[in-house]
Amino acid sequence: MPVNYARRLTASSRSSDANAHLGYMLAFVAGAINAGGFLAVHRYTSHMTGVVSAMADDLVLGAHALVLGGLGALLSFMSGAACTAIMVNYGRRRALHGEYALPLMLESVLLLCFGLLGTRLADIDGLFASATVMLLSFIMGLQNALITKLSRAEIRTTHITGIVTDIGIELGKMMYLNRPAPQHAGLAPVAGDRKRLKVLSMLATCFFLGGVAGAFGFSHLGYVATLPLALALMTLAMLPLLDDVKNIATKKQ
């Protein structure tokens, strides 16, 4: 991966292209973790809609232990998002190059832990849920908050419900047959945003491909299949963090 390209993906000054390209990578990672994690713990952890719905069903059915398990995953996801907000605001107030790299580095470290210690974590009970479920949910909350903040909520990577909805909206606008509007209405013609449609389609595709890769990797290699993902994210995060270390060292001299 070219150094300049990697720097653009995690730089504190953002562009729409950098947001989209980082989104593609993170969508692939989320798809891989979601699918591979399901094979590991039999539960999807990248989106909370299913978790909350399952909690409601389990509550009515009297499966209170499963309700608590869902609550553990939900709280872990929220904690991950809160952690990203703390780190990004910390970096922003100190004008760090690694404003967005801090949560990315943490995600890569946690993925390394999952890849190296996943078998042991599966046997450890955390708060209401297994440590594996809580770890993966925390990672997904961390990542979803990161891409939300740096793209100003234009890109999501851990679930595709909103992405597919936006794809449908853009397709509907492209298929809309414009007719002359009343003169007093002052309405512009309805037109789809082809660039946005391309970005959304790529995000959905990357999530799916990541899911295929994650399921294939976990079924053949086990937990270590996440190590390449962790190393890729670590490589991205390392460059701006090294810049910050150099700046701090220079100021101390």
C-alpha positions as CSV (number, residue, x, y, z in Angstrom):
1,M,0.0,0.0,0.0
2,P,1.6,3.3,-1.1
3,V,2.5,5.5,1.9
4,N,0.9,8.7,0.6
5,Y,-2.4,6.8,-0.1
6,A,-2.4,5.3,3.3
7,R,-1.8,8.8,4.9
8,R,-4.8,10.2,3.0
9,L,-7.1,7.5,4.3
10,T,-6.4,8.3,8.0
11,A,-5.5,12.0,7.8
12,S,-7.3,14.5,10.0
13,S,-8.2,16.6,7.0
14,R,-10.8,14.6,5.1
15,S,-12.0,14.4,1.5
16,S,-15.0,12.5,0.1
17,D,-12.7,10.1,-1.8
18,A,-10.7,9.3,1.3
19,N,-13.9,8.7,3.3
20,A,-15.2,6.4,0.6
21,H,-12.0,4.4,0.2
22,L,-11.6,4.0,4.0
23,G,-15.2,3.0,4.1
24,Y,-14.7,0.2,1.5
25,M,-11.9,-1.2,3.6
26,L,-13.8,-1.0,6.9
27,A,-17.0,-2.5,5.3
28,F,-14.9,-5.5,4.2
29,V,-13.5,-5.8,7.7
30,A,-17.0,-5.6,9.2
31,G,-18.4,-8.1,6.8
32,A,-15.5,-10.5,7.6
33,I,-15.9,-10.1,11.4
34,N,-19.7,-10.4,11.2
35,A,-19.6,-13.6,9.2
36,G,-16.6,-15.2,10.9
37,G,-17.8,-14.1,14.3
38,F,-21.1,-15.9,13.7
39,L,-19.3,-19.1,13.0
40,A,-17.4,-18.6,16.2
41,V,-20.2,-17.5,18.6
42,H,-23.4,-18.1,16.6
43,R,-24.4,-14.5,16.8
44,Y,-24.0,-11.5,14.5
45,T,-22.3,-8.6,16.2
46,S,-22.0,-5.8,13.6
47,H,-25.5,-4.5,13.9
48,M,-27.8,-4.0,16.9
49,T,-31.2,-4.2,15.2
50,G,-31.3,-8.0,15.3
51,V,-29.8,-8.0,18.9
52,V,-32.6,-5.8,20.2
53,S,-35.3,-7.7,18.3
54,A,-34.0,-11.0,19.7
55,M,-34.0,-9.5,23.2
56,A,-37.7,-8.6,22.8
57,D,-38.5,-12.1,21.6
58,D,-36.5,-13.8,24.3
59,L,-38.1,-11.6,27.0
60,V,-41.6,-12.7,25.9
61,L,-40.5,-16.3,25.7
62,G,-39.0,-16.2,29.1
63,A,-35.4,-16.8,28.0
64,H,-34.0,-14.3,30.4
65,A,-30.4,-15.5,30.1
66,L,-30.5,-14.7,26.4
67,V,-32.0,-11.3,27.1
68,L,-29.0,-10.6,29.4
69,G,-26.7,-11.9,26.7
70,G,-28.2,-9.4,24.2
71,L,-27.9,-6.6,26.7
72,G,-24.2,-7.4,27.2
73,A,-23.7,-7.1,23.4
74,L,-25.7,-3.9,23.2
75,L,-23.7,-2.3,26.1
76,S,-20.4,-3.4,24.5
77,F,-21.4,-1.8,21.2
78,M,-22.3,1.4,22.9
79,S,-19.1,1.4,24.9
80,G,-17.1,1.0,21.7
81,A,-18.8,4.0,20.1
82,A,-18.2,6.0,23.2
83,C,-14.6,5.1,23.3
84,T,-14.2,6.3,19.7
85,A,-15.8,9.6,20.6
86,I,-13.4,10.1,23.5
87,M,-10.3,9.3,21.4
88,V,-11.3,11.4,18.4
89,N,-12.1,14.4,20.5
90,Y,-8.9,14.0,22.5
91,G,-6.9,13.9,19.3
92,R,-8.8,16.8,17.8
93,R,-8.3,19.1,20.8
94,R,-4.6,18.4,20.7
95,A,-4.3,18.8,16.9
96,L,-2.9,15.3,16.5
97,H,-2.3,13.7,13.1
98,G,-3.7,10.5,14.6
99,E,-7.1,12.0,15.4
100,Y,-8.8,9.1,13.6
101,A,-6.0,6.7,13.8
102,L,-6.3,6.2,17.5
103,P,-9.5,4.2,17.4
104,L,-8.3,2.4,14.3
105,M,-5.2,1.3,16.1
106,L,-7.3,0.1,19.0
107,E,-9.5,-1.9,16.7
108,S,-6.5,-3.6,15.1
109,V,-5.1,-4.5,18.6
110,L,-8.4,-5.9,19.7
111,L,-8.6,-7.9,16.5
112,L,-5.2,-9.3,17.2
113,C,-6.4,-10.4,20.6
114,F,-9.4,-12.1,19.0
115,G,-7.2,-13.9,16.5
116,L,-4.6,-15.0,19.0
117,L,-6.8,-15.7,22.0
118,G,-10.2,-16.4,20.5
119,T,-10.4,-20.0,21.6
120,R,-9.8,-19.0,25.3
121,L,-12.1,-16.0,25.1
122,A,-15.0,-18.1,24.0
123,D,-14.9,-20.0,27.3
124,I,-14.8,-16.8,29.5
125,D,-18.1,-15.3,30.7
126,G,-18.1,-11.5,30.6
127,L,-20.9,-9.2,31.7
128,F,-24.0,-11.2,30.8
129,A,-22.4,-12.5,27.5
130,S,-19.3,-14.4,26.5
131,A,-16.1,-12.3,26.3
132,T,-16.0,-13.1,22.5
133,V,-19.4,-11.6,21.9
134,M,-18.6,-8.5,24.0
135,L,-15.2,-8.0,22.3
136,L,-16.6,-8.2,18.8
137,S,-19.6,-6.0,19.6
138,F,-17.2,-3.4,21.1
139,I,-15.0,-3.5,18.0
140,M,-18.0,-3.0,15.8
141,G,-19.2,0.0,17.9
142,L,-15.7,1.4,17.8
143,Q,-15.6,1.2,14.0
144,N,-19.1,2.4,13.3
145,A,-18.6,5.5,15.4
146,L,-15.2,6.2,13.7
147,I,-16.6,6.1,10.1
148,T,-19.6,8.1,11.2
149,K,-17.6,10.9,12.7
150,L,-15.0,11.2,10.0
151,S,-17.6,11.1,7.2
152,R,-20.1,13.3,9.0
153,A,-22.6,10.4,9.1
154,E,-22.6,10.0,5.3
155,I,-21.0,6.5,5.5
156,R,-21.8,3.4,7.5
157,T,-19.8,0.2,7.4
158,T,-21.0,-2.3,10.0
159,H,-24.5,-2.8,8.6
160,I,-26.1,-2.4,5.1
161,T,-29.8,-1.7,5.9
162,G,-29.2,2.0,5.6
163,I,-26.9,1.5,2.6
164,V,-29.5,-0.6,0.7
165,T,-32.2,1.9,1.6
166,D,-30.1,4.8,0.1
167,I,-29.3,2.7,-3.0
168,G,-33.1,2.3,-3.5
169,I,-33.6,6.0,-3.0
170,E,-31.0,6.9,-5.6
171,L,-32.4,4.3,-8.1
172,G,-35.9,5.7,-7.5
173,K,-34.7,9.3,-8.3
174,M,-32.9,8.1,-11.4
175,M,-36.1,6.3,-12.7
176,Y,-38.4,9.2,-11.8
177,L,-40.0,10.7,-14.9
178,N,-39.7,14.5,-14.6
179,R,-42.7,16.4,-15.8
180,P,-43.0,20.2,-15.9
181,A,-43.7,21.5,-12.4
182,P,-46.1,24.4,-11.8
183,Q,-44.3,27.7,-12.2
184,H,-45.0,28.8,-8.7
185,A,-43.5,25.6,-7.2
186,G,-39.9,26.4,-8.1
187,L,-38.9,22.7,-7.9
188,A,-35.7,21.5,-9.4
189,P,-35.9,18.3,-11.6
190,V,-35.5,15.0,-9.7
191,A,-32.1,13.5,-10.5
192,G,-30.1,10.6,-8.9
193,D,-26.6,11.1,-7.7
194,R,-24.6,8.6,-9.7
195,K,-21.4,9.1,-7.7
196,R,-23.2,8.5,-4.4
197,L,-24.9,5.4,-5.9
198,K,-21.5,4.0,-6.9
199,V,-20.1,4.6,-3.4
200,L,-23.1,2.9,-1.8
201,S,-22.9,0.0,-4.1
202,M,-19.2,-0.5,-3.4
203,L,-19.9,-0.4,0.3
204,A,-22.5,-3.1,0.1
205,T,-20.3,-5.2,-2.2
206,C,-17.3,-4.9,0.1
207,F,-19.4,-5.9,3.1
208,F,-20.6,-9.0,1.2
209,L,-17.1,-9.9,-0.1
210,G,-15.8,-9.5,3.5
211,G,-18.5,-11.8,4.7
212,V,-17.4,-14.4,2.2
213,A,-13.8,-14.0,3.1
214,G,-14.5,-14.1,6.8
215,A,-16.7,-17.2,6.6
216,F,-14.2,-19.0,4.4
217,G,-11.2,-18.0,6.5
218,F,-12.8,-18.9,9.8
219,S,-14.1,-22.3,8.6
220,H,-10.6,-23.2,7.2
221,L,-8.2,-21.4,9.6
222,G,-10.1,-20.6,12.7
223,Y,-9.6,-17.5,14.7
224,V,-6.2,-16.6,13.1
225,A,-8.1,-15.7,9.9
226,T,-8.6,-12.2,11.5
227,L,-4.9,-11.5,11.8
228,P,-4.5,-10.2,8.2
229,L,-7.3,-7.8,8.8
230,A,-5.7,-6.6,12.1
231,L,-2.4,-6.1,10.4
232,A,-3.9,-4.1,7.5
233,L,-5.7,-1.7,9.9
234,M,-2.6,-1.4,12.1
235,T,-0.5,-0.4,9.0
236,L,-3.1,2.3,8.2
237,A,-3.1,3.7,11.7
238,M,0.6,3.5,12.3
239,L,1.7,6.3,9.9
240,P,-0.2,9.3,11.5
241,L,0.6,8.0,15.0
242,L,4.3,7.9,14.2
243,D,4.0,11.5,12.9
244,D,2.6,12.5,16.3
245,V,5.4,10.7,18.1
246,K,8.0,12.6,16.0
247,N,6.3,15.9,16.7
248,I,6.2,15.3,20.4
249,A,9.9,14.3,20.4
250,T,10.8,17.4,18.4
251,K,9.0,19.7,20.9
252,K,10.8,18.1,23.8
253,Q,14.2,18.8,22.3
